[in-house]
């Protein structure tokens, strides 16, 4: 019974490495995406609260 436990340890290590390593690799590969996120967040916060559709938001943004 103890053997099955020790066989699961390498499997857990592989899964944990993938869960941690893949997002870390994506961030290291493209480090400048934080600026894009900040711009999108600023645009969303600039919309008035009554805007409910994308077309309405585009009309509002073009009018400003």
N, C-alpha and C positions, 0 to 999 in steps of 0.2 A: 504494500500500500504506500509506503514512503517513496518508492521509486517513481510513482506517477506524479507526486508533488514535485520532485526534482526535474522531471521532464517538462513540467509547465513553466519553470523559471526561464529557460531560454525563449519560449514563446512569449511570455510576458515582457521580456526585455526587448524583443523585436517590435511588439505592438507599441510599447511605451516610447521606443525610439522613433517610430513612425509618427506617433501623435505629437511628439515634441519636435522632431527634426524637420518634418515637411513644412510646417508653418515658419519655422526659423529659417529654413533655406529660402522660402519665398520672400521673407523680409530682407534677408541679406542680398538676394538677387536683385530686388528692386527697392532700394532704401528710400527713394524720393517720393513715394506715394503718399506720405503724410500731408504734403502740401495740397495735393489734389483733394484729399478728404476734407481738409480745412476749408477749401474754396466751396465745395459742395455743401458743407454744413452751413457756411455763411449765407449761401444762396437760399437754403431752406429756411433759415431763421429770418431772412429778410422778407419772406412772403407774408402777406397779411393773413390773419386767421380764417377769413371767409373763403379763401381759395380752396376749391375742392377738386378741380380737374386740372390736368396738365395744360390743356388749351387755354383755360382761364389764367393760369399762371404765366403762360407765354404772352398772352395779351397784356396782362398787368405789367410784366417786365418790359415789353416793348413800348408801353405807354410812358414809362418812367424815364 
